[in-house]
Structure formats: C-alpha cells, structure tokens
C-alpha cells in the first residue's frame, strides 16, 4: 500500500556510488530539510533519462525551495553512477537493489510491463515530498511508467512548506 500524505516517511539507508567511492544516504540525516524522492523504473531508459535530466537541469529551483532531491531505483549503485555521469545528473541516485525502500513506499511493481518485459520488482515511477519534520506532504505513485509525476504540484507543495 502506498504511503499517503500525512504519514511519517519511512526512514531508509541506501547506497550511492560517487567518484570518491561508496556512500550511504540516510533519510533521517536530512531532517530539517525538505526532500523530494523520485522513484524511477530503470536507468538508461528513455522516460527515466528525460525525467531525471529535466529535474537536474532545474535543480536550482529545488535548492531555492530548501529541498534536496534524490532519485531511487532498483539498479545497482554502479549502474546509477555511470548513468549519472553520462547524463550529468547533479543529485544523488540511490540504489534500492534489495527493493526494501520501494516496497515500503508502495512504489514497486509486481510485474513490470506484463507480457512484454515481465520484470519482477521494478520501482514504480513515483514522487514524494517530505517536509522538514519527516512527514509526507505530497505522494504520487504512477501505474504507467510512461507517465511523469506532476512537477507543478511538487513545486506548489514545496512552496507551501517555506
């Protein structure tokens, strides 16, 4: 069941790979800052690349709204590192390789593109805005991986928090 507005955001500790090496990002370490979590199905796919590059290109908007953006997928940290470098993505991409965080946020497909790909356990394209106190203020979990989150509503939510 997806996380809904008003709930406390489930804490997590996920790995990311940077040029300096492996790092662990813990949601609770960002208490006091607004957070935008963008779950996405897979690195190097068209819609995911367009979404994350667009957000990265507009990162100054999120910074001006005191928000930290994180991308989360079930790809390995190594895949995400190459994906971020190749596409100049300027915010951390976190590996939920074990699928625990996607599941806890209700953002995990049982079967991704049935009859075509039949991939088990891929993150659903989703967006969550978490306020400075760790409470979810915006939640959108999309069933269709070809759709994008409503970035206008995400921005509106962030503006209301400042």
Backbone as JSON, one array per atom type, in Angstrom:
{
  "sequence": "XXXXXXXXXXXXXXXXXXXXXXXXXXXXXXXXXXXXXXXXXXXXXXXXXXXXXXXXXXXXXXXXXXXXXXXXXXXXXXXXXXXXXXXXXXXXXXXXXXXXXXXXXXXXXXXXXXXXXXXXXXXXXXXXXXXXXXXXXXXXXXXXXXXXXXXXXXXXXXXXXX",
  "N": [[0.84, -1.18, 0.0], [0.6, 2.2, -0.9], [2.43, 4.97, 0.51], [0.85, 7.68, 2.11], [-0.25, 11.16, 2.09], [0.46, 12.95, 5.02], [1.41, 10.88, 6.53], [4.24, 9.66, 8.41], [7.34, 9.63, 6.82], [8.85, 6.64, 5.78], [11.95, 5.79, 7.15], [15.19, 5.35, 5.67], [18.23, 3.77, 4.58], [20.33, 4.01, 2.03], [22.56, 2.98, -0.6], [24.89, 4.82, -2.57], [26.98, 5.55, -5.35], [29.83, 7.37, -5.75], [32.35, 9.42, -7.35], [34.26, 9.47, -5.38], [33.88, 7.14, -4.05], [31.94, 4.55, -2.35], [28.92, 5.53, -0.72], [26.61, 6.09, 1.94], [23.3, 7.08, 2.12], [21.08, 8.39, 4.36], [17.75, 8.9, 5.14], [16.9, 10.14, 7.53], [19.09, 11.71, 8.19], [18.65, 14.04, 6.88], [16.73, 15.48, 8.12], [15.03, 18.46, 8.85], [15.26, 19.58, 6.44], [13.53, 19.99, 3.38], [12.49, 17.27, 1.33], [12.62, 15.72, -1.85], [11.64, 12.79, -3.2], [12.24, 10.78, -5.91], [11.19, 8.04, -7.33], [12.16, 5.76, -9.83], [11.78, 3.62, -12.72], [14.02, 2.37, -14.31], [17.46, 2.92, -14.99], [18.89, 4.45, -17.88], [16.72, 4.2, -19.6], [14.34, 5.67, -21.82], [12.17, 7.45, -20.83], [12.85, 7.68, -18.13], [15.42, 8.78, -18.29], [14.84, 11.25, -19.54], [13.18, 12.41, -17.55], [14.88, 12.57, -15.23], [17.04, 14.06, -16.17], [15.76, 16.44, -16.8], [14.87, 17.3, -14.25], [17.37, 17.57, -13.03], [18.43, 19.62, -14.58], [16.87, 21.73, -13.7], [17.57, 22.1, -11.09], [18.27, 24.24, -9.44], [15.88, 25.48, -8.78], [14.73, 23.68, -6.93], [16.67, 23.8, -4.94], [16.38, 26.48, -4.17], [14.02, 26.29, -2.86], [14.64, 25.08, -0.54], [15.03, 22.31, -0.75], [16.12, 18.97, -1.0], [16.86, 16.76, -3.56], [16.41, 13.35, -4.39], [17.01, 10.55, -6.43], [15.66, 7.31, -6.85], [16.12, 3.93, -7.57], [15.92, 0.41, -8.47], [18.22, -0.31, -9.63], [21.75, -1.19, -9.69], [24.29, 0.37, -7.57], [26.51, 0.9, -9.12], [25.65, 0.95, -11.78], [23.95, 3.15, -11.57], [25.81, 5.15, -11.0], [27.27, 5.37, -13.42], [25.18, 6.05, -15.15], [24.4, 8.55, -14.03], [26.77, 10.02, -14.45], [27.03, 9.92, -17.28], [24.78, 11.35, -18.05], [24.98, 13.73, -16.74], [23.72, 14.15, -14.24], [22.87, 15.89, -11.43], [22.19, 15.32, -8.79], [21.92, 13.04, -6.0], [21.67, 9.6, -6.9], [20.1, 6.84, -5.73], [20.59, 3.47, -4.79], [18.25, 1.02, -4.56], [18.6, -1.71, -4.47], [17.89, -4.04, -3.12], [15.21, -3.74, -2.95], [13.69, -2.94, -0.78], [13.03, -0.33, 0.12], [11.52, 0.79, -1.97], [9.36, -0.93, -1.81], [8.42, -0.34, 0.8], [7.46, 2.21, 0.43], [5.36, 1.75, -1.21], [5.86, 1.63, -3.9], [6.49, -0.29, -5.92], [6.52, -2.43, -8.63], [4.75, -5.45, -9.12], [4.87, -6.85, -11.44], [6.5, -5.7, -14.12], [5.5, -4.23, -17.01], [3.69, -6.38, -18.09], [3.62, -9.32, -20.09], [5.31, -8.24, -21.95], [7.89, -7.3, -20.9], [7.87, -8.49, -18.36], [9.16, -8.16, -15.84], [10.08, -8.62, -12.54], [9.63, -6.8, -9.56], [10.38, -3.97, -10.02], [10.94, -0.51, -9.53], [8.16, 1.67, -9.25], [7.32, 4.57, -11.13], [7.37, 7.33, -9.19], [6.62, 10.02, -6.91], [7.49, 11.79, -4.03], [7.06, 14.25, -1.59], [8.65, 15.29, 1.23], [8.43, 16.83, 4.31], [10.28, 19.11, 6.51], [10.04, 17.92, 8.97], [9.83, 15.27, 8.49], [7.41, 14.34, 7.51], [5.15, 13.16, 5.09], [4.13, 15.2, 2.49], [3.29, 15.28, -0.08], [2.28, 12.86, -2.37], [2.62, 10.64, -5.0], [2.04, 7.92, -6.91], [2.62, 6.26, -9.77], [1.01, 4.1, -12.02], [1.48, 3.68, -14.7], [4.4, 3.55, -16.34], [5.2, 5.21, -18.36], [4.23, 7.7, -17.86], [4.75, 10.92, -16.27], [5.56, 12.33, -13.05], [3.55, 14.91, -11.46], [5.02, 17.7, -11.75], [4.44, 20.39, -11.34], [2.67, 20.37, -9.2], [4.35, 19.29, -7.28], [6.23, 21.37, -7.03], [4.48, 23.39, -6.14], [3.7, 22.28, -3.68], [6.18, 22.3, -2.33], [6.64, 25.06, -2.21], [4.61, 25.81, -0.46], [5.61, 24.89, 1.9], [7.57, 26.55, 2.73]],
  "CA": [[0.0, 0.0, 0.0], [1.45, 3.4, -0.98], [2.49, 5.97, 1.56], [-0.07, 8.78, 1.8], [0.0, 12.46, 2.71], [0.21, 12.99, 6.46], [2.16, 9.81, 7.2], [5.68, 9.82, 8.55], [8.07, 8.95, 5.75], [9.72, 5.57, 6.27], [13.38, 6.08, 7.08], [15.95, 4.37, 4.89], [19.67, 3.95, 4.36], [20.61, 3.44, 0.7], [23.9, 3.21, -1.14], [25.14, 5.54, -3.82], [28.39, 5.46, -5.74], [30.36, 8.64, -6.21], [33.76, 9.29, -7.76], [35.08, 9.25, -4.18], [33.63, 5.8, -3.52], [30.59, 4.23, -1.87], [28.39, 6.36, 0.35], [25.27, 5.72, 2.4], [22.4, 8.21, 2.35], [20.02, 8.04, 5.3], [16.74, 9.95, 5.11], [16.87, 10.87, 8.81], [20.18, 12.69, 8.22], [18.19, 15.25, 6.19], [15.67, 16.13, 8.9], [15.27, 19.9, 8.84], [15.3, 19.98, 5.03], [12.5, 19.35, 2.56], [13.04, 16.22, 0.48], [11.85, 15.2, -2.97], [12.07, 11.45, -3.6], [11.75, 10.4, -7.23], [11.44, 6.64, -7.68], [12.08, 5.58, -11.28], [11.92, 2.19, -13.04], [15.34, 1.86, -14.7], [18.43, 3.8, -15.63], [19.16, 4.32, -19.32], [15.51, 4.11, -20.41], [14.01, 6.98, -22.36], [11.37, 8.31, -19.96], [13.63, 7.92, -16.91], [16.5, 9.7, -18.64], [14.25, 12.58, -19.73], [12.71, 12.92, -16.25], [15.97, 12.91, -14.31], [17.82, 15.15, -16.77], [14.95, 17.65, -16.65], [14.95, 17.71, -12.85], [18.74, 18.01, -12.79], [18.58, 20.92, -15.24], [16.15, 22.73, -12.92], [17.89, 21.84, -9.68], [18.33, 25.49, -8.66], [14.53, 25.72, -8.25], [14.58, 22.87, -5.72], [17.58, 24.37, -3.94], [15.79, 27.73, -3.67], [12.89, 25.92, -2.0], [15.24, 24.33, 0.57], [14.71, 20.9, -0.96], [17.12, 18.04, -1.52], [16.26, 15.77, -4.45], [17.05, 12.05, -4.53], [16.42, 9.57, -7.32], [15.78, 5.96, -6.3], [15.7, 2.81, -8.43], [16.46, -0.88, -8.04], [19.5, -0.53, -10.32], [22.92, -1.25, -8.8], [24.97, 1.65, -7.41], [27.49, 1.07, -10.2], [24.86, 1.36, -12.94], [23.48, 4.52, -11.32], [26.95, 6.05, -11.11], [27.54, 5.57, -14.85], [24.01, 6.76, -15.66], [24.5, 9.94, -13.59], [27.9, 10.65, -15.14], [26.73, 10.05, -18.71], [23.7, 12.32, -18.26], [25.27, 14.9, -15.91], [22.67, 14.29, -13.22], [23.57, 16.59, -10.35], [21.68, 14.98, -7.47], [22.25, 11.64, -5.74], [20.84, 8.48, -7.32], [20.27, 5.85, -4.67], [20.28, 2.1, -5.18], [17.36, 0.2, -3.73], [18.83, -3.01, -5.11], [17.16, -5.07, -2.37], [13.78, -3.43, -3.16], [13.0, -2.73, 0.5], [12.51, 1.04, 0.24], [10.43, 0.89, -2.95], [8.24, -1.67, -1.24], [7.89, 0.38, 1.97], [6.75, 3.4, -0.05], [4.28, 1.32, -2.1], [6.31, 2.03, -5.22], [7.18, -1.44, -6.52], [5.7, -3.27, -9.5], [4.83, -6.91, -9.02], [5.26, -7.29, -12.77], [6.71, -4.51, -14.94], [5.08, -4.42, -18.4], [3.3, -7.78, -18.27], [3.51, -9.81, -21.46], [6.4, -7.7, -22.77], [9.14, -7.46, -20.15], [7.64, -9.41, -17.25], [10.23, -7.99, -14.85], [9.56, -8.61, -11.18], [10.28, -5.94, -8.58], [10.96, -2.74, -10.55], [10.32, 0.65, -8.9], [7.16, 2.44, -9.99], [7.63, 5.99, -11.18], [6.66, 7.91, -8.06], [7.2, 11.23, -6.34], [7.1, 12.09, -2.66], [7.65, 15.42, -0.95], [8.72, 15.07, 2.67], [8.76, 18.11, 4.93], [11.43, 19.18, 7.4], [9.79, 17.08, 10.13], [9.75, 13.88, 8.06], [6.03, 13.99, 7.19], [4.87, 13.2, 3.65], [3.21, 16.28, 2.13], [2.83, 15.02, -1.44], [2.55, 11.46, -2.73], [2.08, 10.26, -6.31], [2.58, 6.65, -7.38], [2.05, 6.06, -11.1], [0.98, 2.72, -12.53], [2.01, 3.71, -16.07], [5.79, 4.04, -16.3], [5.38, 6.21, -19.4], [3.78, 9.0, -17.36], [5.66, 11.62, -15.37], [4.91, 12.96, -11.9], [3.06, 16.26, -11.67], [6.07, 18.55, -11.18], [3.84, 21.65, -10.9], [2.14, 20.14, -7.84], [5.52, 19.12, -6.4], [6.73, 22.72, -6.77], [3.46, 24.06, -5.32], [3.81, 21.73, -2.32], [7.42, 22.8, -1.73], [6.46, 26.49, -1.9], [3.74, 25.92, 0.71], [6.36, 24.48, 3.09], [8.56, 27.58, 3.08]],
  "C": [[0.89, 1.25, 0.0], [1.38, 4.27, 0.26], [1.56, 7.11, 1.16], [0.32, 10.04, 2.55], [-0.4, 12.39, 4.18], [0.94, 11.91, 7.23], [3.61, 10.23, 7.4], [6.35, 9.03, 7.44], [8.92, 7.84, 6.35], [11.2, 5.95, 6.11], [14.06, 5.0, 6.22], [17.42, 4.74, 4.92], [19.99, 3.24, 3.05], [22.0, 3.84, 0.23], [23.85, 4.04, -2.42], [26.63, 5.41, -4.11], [28.8, 6.8, -6.32], [31.78, 8.44, -6.7], [34.7, 9.04, -6.58], [34.88, 7.87, -3.58], [32.18, 5.63, -3.07], [30.21, 5.19, -0.75], [27.01, 5.84, 0.71], [24.49, 7.0, 2.68], [21.28, 7.71, 3.25], [19.03, 9.19, 5.33], [16.77, 10.78, 6.39], [18.0, 11.89, 8.94], [19.76, 14.02, 7.61], [17.01, 15.9, 6.89], [16.02, 17.61, 9.01], [15.35, 20.46, 7.43], [14.14, 19.28, 4.32], [13.17, 18.38, 1.6], [12.07, 15.92, -0.66], [12.45, 13.85, -3.33], [11.42, 11.14, -4.94], [12.15, 8.95, -7.49], [11.29, 6.53, -9.19], [12.39, 4.13, -11.63], [13.36, 1.73, -13.34], [16.2, 2.92, -15.36], [18.55, 3.46, -17.11], [17.91, 4.07, -20.17], [15.08, 5.53, -20.76], [13.28, 7.9, -21.4], [12.16, 8.65, -18.69], [14.75, 8.93, -17.18], [15.95, 11.11, -18.81], [13.82, 13.2, -18.4], [13.88, 13.41, -15.4], [16.85, 14.03, -14.86], [17.07, 16.47, -16.64], [15.02, 18.18, -15.23], [16.36, 18.25, -12.55], [18.99, 19.39, -13.4], [17.89, 22.05, -14.49], [16.43, 22.64, -11.44], [17.93, 23.11, -8.83], [16.95, 25.85, -8.1], [14.35, 24.96, -6.94], [15.47, 23.39, -4.59], [16.99, 25.64, -3.33], [14.61, 27.47, -2.76], [13.34, 25.05, -0.82], [14.93, 22.84, 0.47], [15.91, 20.15, -1.53], [16.38, 16.99, -2.35], [17.1, 14.5, -4.43], [16.29, 11.24, -5.56], [16.66, 8.19, -6.74], [15.3, 4.95, -7.34], [16.33, 1.53, -7.89], [17.74, -1.24, -8.8], [20.65, -0.59, -9.3], [23.55, 0.14, -8.65], [25.94, 1.94, -8.55], [26.8, 1.52, -11.48], [24.42, 2.81, -12.77], [24.61, 5.53, -11.41], [27.24, 6.37, -12.58], [26.41, 6.38, -15.49], [24.09, 8.25, -15.29], [25.63, 10.67, -14.31], [27.58, 10.91, -16.61], [25.71, 11.15, -18.98], [23.84, 13.58, -17.41], [24.14, 15.17, -14.91], [23.34, 14.76, -11.93], [22.95, 16.38, -8.97], [21.89, 13.49, -7.26], [21.19, 10.67, -6.27], [21.15, 7.33, -6.38], [19.82, 4.48, -5.14], [19.44, 1.4, -4.13], [17.4, -1.22, -4.29], [18.04, -4.13, -4.43], [15.66, -4.83, -2.35], [13.01, -3.13, -1.88], [12.35, -1.36, 0.6], [11.35, 1.24, -0.74], [9.18, 0.21, -2.41], [7.61, -0.9, -0.08], [7.13, 1.64, 1.59], [5.59, 3.04, -0.99], [4.58, 1.63, -3.55], [7.08, 0.9, -5.91], [6.19, -2.24, -7.36], [5.86, -4.73, -9.12], [5.34, -7.46, -10.34], [5.31, -6.06, -13.67], [6.47, -4.86, -16.41], [4.79, -5.9, -18.67], [3.15, -8.14, -19.75], [4.59, -9.29, -22.39], [7.73, -7.95, -22.06], [9.0, -8.47, -19.03], [8.78, -9.37, -16.22], [9.62, -7.84, -13.47], [10.34, -7.62, -10.33], [11.02, -4.75, -9.15], [10.23, -1.57, -9.88], [9.3, 1.29, -9.82], [7.61, 3.9, -10.03], [6.73, 6.68, -10.15], [7.38, 9.16, -7.59], [6.63, 11.45, -4.95], [7.81, 13.37, -2.22], [7.52, 15.2, 0.55], [9.16, 16.39, 3.31], [9.91, 17.98, 5.92], [11.3, 18.3, 8.64], [9.64, 15.6, 9.77], [8.34, 13.41, 7.73], [5.81, 14.14, 5.68], [3.8, 14.26, 3.38], [2.68, 16.13, 0.71], [3.22, 13.58, -1.76], [1.86, 11.16, -4.06], [2.8, 8.99, -6.77], [1.86, 6.34, -8.69], [2.09, 4.59, -11.49], [1.61, 2.62, -13.91], [3.39, 4.34, -16.05], [6.08, 5.08, -17.37], [4.92, 7.6, -19.0], [4.83, 9.59, -16.43], [4.89, 12.17, -14.18], [4.47, 14.39, -12.25], [4.05, 17.24, -10.99], [5.54, 19.92, -10.75], [3.3, 21.5, -9.48], [3.28, 19.92, -6.84], [6.07, 20.49, -6.03], [5.77, 23.49, -5.87], [3.54, 23.59, -3.86], [5.05, 22.27, -1.62], [7.28, 24.28, -1.35], [5.6, 26.67, -0.66], [4.48, 25.58, 2.02], [7.35, 25.54, 3.55], [7.91, 28.86, 3.57]]
}
